[in-house]
Amino acid sequence: MCLIPEIPFELTGDHGLLRCVSDLFEAKGHCVIVVAEGAGMDLISDDMRSYGTDASGNVKRPDIGLWLRARINEHFAAQGQEVNLKLIGMLSLGFSCVLISRALVD
């Protein structure tokens, strides 16, 4: 799955990210999530949304990948399930999320 800032997503609920991850684990035994910078910022509490600005005046944002990893781990731990998550750092290769996602699962 690919998360981008232009398309908001829910974390919980019948159509939430955690449900989708659970469904994919059950159906395929794995799940790849590609997260674009800025995705999910509406889910992070207000006090974590900004870390000031960089030298160019751009707003610094928290790492959504780390935040999502924590939420996914908490979700599965609460269900008594163990998951093995890998977090790959920021990719600035000019590829679209779709291409990266396909390459990771092929």
mmCIF file of the C-alpha atoms, coordinates in Angstrom:
data_MODEL
# 
_entry.id   MODEL 
# 
loop_
_atom_site.group_PDB 
_atom_site.id 
_atom_site.type_symbol 
_atom_site.label_atom_id 
_atom_site.label_alt_id 
_atom_site.label_comp_id 
_atom_site.label_asym_id 
_atom_site.label_entity_id 
_atom_site.label_seq_id 
_atom_site.pdbx_PDB_ins_code 
_atom_site.Cartn_x 
_atom_site.Cartn_y 
_atom_site.Cartn_z 
_atom_site.occupancy 
_atom_site.B_iso_or_equiv 
_atom_site.pdbx_formal_charge 
_atom_site.auth_seq_id 
_atom_site.auth_comp_id 
_atom_site.auth_asym_id 
_atom_site.auth_atom_id 
_atom_site.pdbx_PDB_model_num 
ATOM 1   C CA . MET A 1 1   ? 0.000   0.000   0.000  1.00 0.00 ? 1   MET A CA 1 
ATOM 2   C CA . CYS A 1 2   ? 1.098   3.535   -0.669 1.00 0.00 ? 2   CYS A CA 1 
ATOM 3   C CA . LEU A 1 3   ? 0.325   6.469   1.636  1.00 0.00 ? 3   LEU A CA 1 
ATOM 4   C CA . ILE A 1 4   ? 0.608   10.003  0.271  1.00 0.00 ? 4   ILE A CA 1 
ATOM 5   C CA . PRO A 1 5   ? -0.300  13.361  1.851  1.00 0.00 ? 5   PRO A CA 1 
ATOM 6   C CA . GLU A 1 6   ? -2.871  14.178  -0.829 1.00 0.00 ? 6   GLU A CA 1 
ATOM 7   C CA . ILE A 1 7   ? -5.075  11.238  0.190  1.00 0.00 ? 7   ILE A CA 1 
ATOM 8   C CA . PRO A 1 8   ? -5.958  11.167  3.894  1.00 0.00 ? 8   PRO A CA 1 
ATOM 9   C CA . PHE A 1 9   ? -6.249  7.792   5.587  1.00 0.00 ? 9   PHE A CA 1 
ATOM 10  C CA . GLU A 1 10  ? -7.668  6.518   8.848  1.00 0.00 ? 10  GLU A CA 1 
ATOM 11  C CA . LEU A 1 11  ? -5.631  4.482   11.281 1.00 0.00 ? 11  LEU A CA 1 
ATOM 12  C CA . THR A 1 12  ? -8.506  2.537   12.843 1.00 0.00 ? 12  THR A CA 1 
ATOM 13  C CA . GLY A 1 13  ? -11.934 1.347   11.819 1.00 0.00 ? 13  GLY A CA 1 
ATOM 14  C CA . ASP A 1 14  ? -13.235 -1.019  9.137  1.00 0.00 ? 14  ASP A CA 1 
ATOM 15  C CA . HIS A 1 15  ? -11.347 0.825   6.390  1.00 0.00 ? 15  HIS A CA 1 
ATOM 16  C CA . GLY A 1 16  ? -8.399  1.949   8.488  1.00 0.00 ? 16  GLY A CA 1 
ATOM 17  C CA . LEU A 1 17  ? -4.738  1.217   7.895  1.00 0.00 ? 17  LEU A CA 1 
ATOM 18  C CA . LEU A 1 18  ? -4.470  -1.237  10.799 1.00 0.00 ? 18  LEU A CA 1 
ATOM 19  C CA . ARG A 1 19  ? -7.370  -3.302  9.442  1.00 0.00 ? 19  ARG A CA 1 
ATOM 20  C CA . CYS A 1 20  ? -5.809  -3.310  5.963  1.00 0.00 ? 20  CYS A CA 1 
ATOM 21  C CA . VAL A 1 21  ? -2.449  -4.405  7.364  1.00 0.00 ? 21  VAL A CA 1 
ATOM 22  C CA . SER A 1 22  ? -4.145  -7.178  9.367  1.00 0.00 ? 22  SER A CA 1 
ATOM 23  C CA . ASP A 1 23  ? -6.053  -8.356  6.288  1.00 0.00 ? 23  ASP A CA 1 
ATOM 24  C CA . LEU A 1 24  ? -2.892  -8.409  4.166  1.00 0.00 ? 24  LEU A CA 1 
ATOM 25  C CA . PHE A 1 25  ? -0.945  -10.319 6.819  1.00 0.00 ? 25  PHE A CA 1 
ATOM 26  C CA . GLU A 1 26  ? -3.739  -12.869 6.984  1.00 0.00 ? 26  GLU A CA 1 
ATOM 27  C CA . ALA A 1 27  ? -4.113  -13.213 3.208  1.00 0.00 ? 27  ALA A CA 1 
ATOM 28  C CA . LYS A 1 28  ? -0.490  -12.958 2.056  1.00 0.00 ? 28  LYS A CA 1 
ATOM 29  C CA . GLY A 1 29  ? 1.651   -13.300 5.153  1.00 0.00 ? 29  GLY A CA 1 
ATOM 30  C CA . HIS A 1 30  ? 3.290   -9.929  4.538  1.00 0.00 ? 30  HIS A CA 1 
ATOM 31  C CA . CYS A 1 31  ? 2.571   -6.279  3.848  1.00 0.00 ? 31  CYS A CA 1 
ATOM 32  C CA . VAL A 1 32  ? 4.632   -3.485  2.290  1.00 0.00 ? 32  VAL A CA 1 
ATOM 33  C CA . ILE A 1 33  ? 3.748   0.106   3.150  1.00 0.00 ? 33  ILE A CA 1 
ATOM 34  C CA . VAL A 1 34  ? 5.387   2.984   1.303  1.00 0.00 ? 34  VAL A CA 1 
ATOM 35  C CA . VAL A 1 35  ? 4.858   6.297   3.072  1.00 0.00 ? 35  VAL A CA 1 
ATOM 36  C CA . ALA A 1 36  ? 5.510   9.625   1.383  1.00 0.00 ? 36  ALA A CA 1 
ATOM 37  C CA . GLU A 1 37  ? 6.786   12.552  3.420  1.00 0.00 ? 37  GLU A CA 1 
ATOM 38  C CA . GLY A 1 38  ? 3.834   14.472  4.819  1.00 0.00 ? 38  GLY A CA 1 
ATOM 39  C CA . ALA A 1 39  ? 1.398   11.546  4.762  1.00 0.00 ? 39  ALA A CA 1 
ATOM 40  C CA . GLY A 1 40  ? -0.656  11.042  7.922  1.00 0.00 ? 40  GLY A CA 1 
ATOM 41  C CA . MET A 1 41  ? 0.264   14.337  9.550  1.00 0.00 ? 41  MET A CA 1 
ATOM 42  C CA . ASP A 1 42  ? -3.405  14.805  10.493 1.00 0.00 ? 42  ASP A CA 1 
ATOM 43  C CA . LEU A 1 43  ? -3.139  11.671  12.667 1.00 0.00 ? 43  LEU A CA 1 
ATOM 44  C CA . ILE A 1 44  ? -0.197  12.882  14.721 1.00 0.00 ? 44  ILE A CA 1 
ATOM 45  C CA . SER A 1 45  ? -1.013  15.031  17.750 1.00 0.00 ? 45  SER A CA 1 
ATOM 46  C CA . ASP A 1 46  ? -0.680  18.790  17.335 1.00 0.00 ? 46  ASP A CA 1 
ATOM 47  C CA . ASP A 1 47  ? 2.402   19.030  19.572 1.00 0.00 ? 47  ASP A CA 1 
ATOM 48  C CA . MET A 1 48  ? 4.306   16.643  17.262 1.00 0.00 ? 48  MET A CA 1 
ATOM 49  C CA . ARG A 1 49  ? 3.319   18.137  13.893 1.00 0.00 ? 49  ARG A CA 1 
ATOM 50  C CA . SER A 1 50  ? 6.120   20.672  13.654 1.00 0.00 ? 50  SER A CA 1 
ATOM 51  C CA . TYR A 1 51  ? 9.725   20.674  14.752 1.00 0.00 ? 51  TYR A CA 1 
ATOM 52  C CA . GLY A 1 52  ? 10.284  24.257  13.626 1.00 0.00 ? 52  GLY A CA 1 
ATOM 53  C CA . THR A 1 53  ? 11.678  25.124  10.214 1.00 0.00 ? 53  THR A CA 1 
ATOM 54  C CA . ASP A 1 54  ? 14.813  24.314  8.274  1.00 0.00 ? 54  ASP A CA 1 
ATOM 55  C CA . ALA A 1 55  ? 17.236  26.878  6.811  1.00 0.00 ? 55  ALA A CA 1 
ATOM 56  C CA . SER A 1 56  ? 14.969  27.333  3.774  1.00 0.00 ? 56  SER A CA 1 
ATOM 57  C CA . GLY A 1 57  ? 11.906  28.011  5.905  1.00 0.00 ? 57  GLY A CA 1 
ATOM 58  C CA . ASN A 1 58  ? 10.269  24.629  5.240  1.00 0.00 ? 58  ASN A CA 1 
ATOM 59  C CA . VAL A 1 59  ? 8.346   23.137  8.160  1.00 0.00 ? 59  VAL A CA 1 
ATOM 60  C CA . LYS A 1 60  ? 10.160  20.173  9.707  1.00 0.00 ? 60  LYS A CA 1 
ATOM 61  C CA . ARG A 1 61  ? 7.851   17.217  10.299 1.00 0.00 ? 61  ARG A CA 1 
ATOM 62  C CA . PRO A 1 62  ? 8.153   14.187  12.551 1.00 0.00 ? 62  PRO A CA 1 
ATOM 63  C CA . ASP A 1 63  ? 9.009   10.841  10.962 1.00 0.00 ? 63  ASP A CA 1 
ATOM 64  C CA . ILE A 1 64  ? 5.634   9.295   10.098 1.00 0.00 ? 64  ILE A CA 1 
ATOM 65  C CA . GLY A 1 65  ? 7.350   5.950   9.472  1.00 0.00 ? 65  GLY A CA 1 
ATOM 66  C CA . LEU A 1 66  ? 8.494   5.711   13.091 1.00 0.00 ? 66  LEU A CA 1 
ATOM 67  C CA . TRP A 1 67  ? 5.067   6.784   14.328 1.00 0.00 ? 67  TRP A CA 1 
ATOM 68  C CA . LEU A 1 68  ? 3.276   4.212   12.142 1.00 0.00 ? 68  LEU A CA 1 
ATOM 69  C CA . ARG A 1 69  ? 5.680   1.459   13.175 1.00 0.00 ? 69  ARG A CA 1 
ATOM 70  C CA . ALA A 1 70  ? 4.856   2.145   16.824 1.00 0.00 ? 70  ALA A CA 1 
ATOM 71  C CA . ARG A 1 71  ? 1.087   2.125   16.155 1.00 0.00 ? 71  ARG A CA 1 
ATOM 72  C CA . ILE A 1 72  ? 1.306   -1.122  14.150 1.00 0.00 ? 72  ILE A CA 1 
ATOM 73  C CA . ASN A 1 73  ? 3.399   -2.804  16.854 1.00 0.00 ? 73  ASN A CA 1 
ATOM 74  C CA . GLU A 1 74  ? 0.939   -1.657  19.543 1.00 0.00 ? 74  GLU A CA 1 
ATOM 75  C CA . HIS A 1 75  ? -2.027  -2.926  17.510 1.00 0.00 ? 75  HIS A CA 1 
ATOM 76  C CA . PHE A 1 76  ? -0.635  -6.415  17.005 1.00 0.00 ? 76  PHE A CA 1 
ATOM 77  C CA . ALA A 1 77  ? 0.754   -6.666  20.556 1.00 0.00 ? 77  ALA A CA 1 
ATOM 78  C CA . ALA A 1 78  ? -2.718  -5.890  21.908 1.00 0.00 ? 78  ALA A CA 1 
ATOM 79  C CA . GLN A 1 79  ? -4.010  -8.843  19.867 1.00 0.00 ? 79  GLN A CA 1 
ATOM 80  C CA . GLY A 1 80  ? -1.228  -11.094 21.131 1.00 0.00 ? 80  GLY A CA 1 
ATOM 81  C CA . GLN A 1 81  ? 0.329   -11.326 17.672 1.00 0.00 ? 81  GLN A CA 1 
ATOM 82  C CA . GLU A 1 82  ? 3.985   -10.859 16.863 1.00 0.00 ? 82  GLU A CA 1 
ATOM 83  C CA . VAL A 1 83  ? 5.005   -8.933  13.759 1.00 0.00 ? 83  VAL A CA 1 
ATOM 84  C CA . ASN A 1 84  ? 8.414   -8.421  12.233 1.00 0.00 ? 84  ASN A CA 1 
ATOM 85  C CA . LEU A 1 85  ? 8.610   -4.855  10.920 1.00 0.00 ? 85  LEU A CA 1 
ATOM 86  C CA . LYS A 1 86  ? 11.390  -3.394  8.852  1.00 0.00 ? 86  LYS A CA 1 
ATOM 87  C CA . LEU A 1 87  ? 11.663  0.352   8.423  1.00 0.00 ? 87  LEU A CA 1 
ATOM 88  C CA . ILE A 1 88  ? 13.645  1.477   5.415  1.00 0.00 ? 88  ILE A CA 1 
ATOM 89  C CA . GLY A 1 89  ? 14.777  5.087   5.609  1.00 0.00 ? 89  GLY A CA 1 
ATOM 90  C CA . MET A 1 90  ? 13.817  7.938   3.375  1.00 0.00 ? 90  MET A CA 1 
ATOM 91  C CA . LEU A 1 91  ? 14.073  7.208   -0.320 1.00 0.00 ? 91  LEU A CA 1 
ATOM 92  C CA . SER A 1 92  ? 14.658  10.240  -2.500 1.00 0.00 ? 92  SER A CA 1 
ATOM 93  C CA . LEU A 1 93  ? 15.213  8.484   -5.790 1.00 0.00 ? 93  LEU A CA 1 
ATOM 94  C CA . GLY A 1 94  ? 12.589  10.197  -7.891 1.00 0.00 ? 94  GLY A CA 1 
ATOM 95  C CA . PHE A 1 95  ? 10.527  6.986   -8.208 1.00 0.00 ? 95  PHE A CA 1 
ATOM 96  C CA . SER A 1 96  ? 6.825   7.021   -7.535 1.00 0.00 ? 96  SER A CA 1 
ATOM 97  C CA . CYS A 1 97  ? 5.474   5.163   -4.501 1.00 0.00 ? 97  CYS A CA 1 
ATOM 98  C CA . VAL A 1 98  ? 3.758   2.703   -6.808 1.00 0.00 ? 98  VAL A CA 1 
ATOM 99  C CA . LEU A 1 99  ? 7.012   1.690   -8.515 1.00 0.00 ? 99  LEU A CA 1 
ATOM 100 C CA . ILE A 1 100 ? 8.806   1.268   -5.211 1.00 0.00 ? 100 ILE A CA 1 
ATOM 101 C CA . SER A 1 101 ? 5.936   -0.790  -3.793 1.00 0.00 ? 101 SER A CA 1 
ATOM 102 C CA . ARG A 1 102 ? 5.899   -3.107  -6.785 1.00 0.00 ? 102 ARG A CA 1 
ATOM 103 C CA . ALA A 1 103 ? 9.661   -3.592  -6.665 1.00 0.00 ? 103 ALA A CA 1 
ATOM 104 C CA . LEU A 1 104 ? 9.540   -4.543  -2.994 1.00 0.00 ? 104 LEU A CA 1 
ATOM 105 C CA . VAL A 1 105 ? 6.924   -7.261  -3.395 1.00 0.00 ? 105 VAL A CA 1 
ATOM 106 C CA . ASP A 1 106 ? 7.992   -8.747  -6.733 1.00 0.00 ? 106 ASP A CA 1 
# 
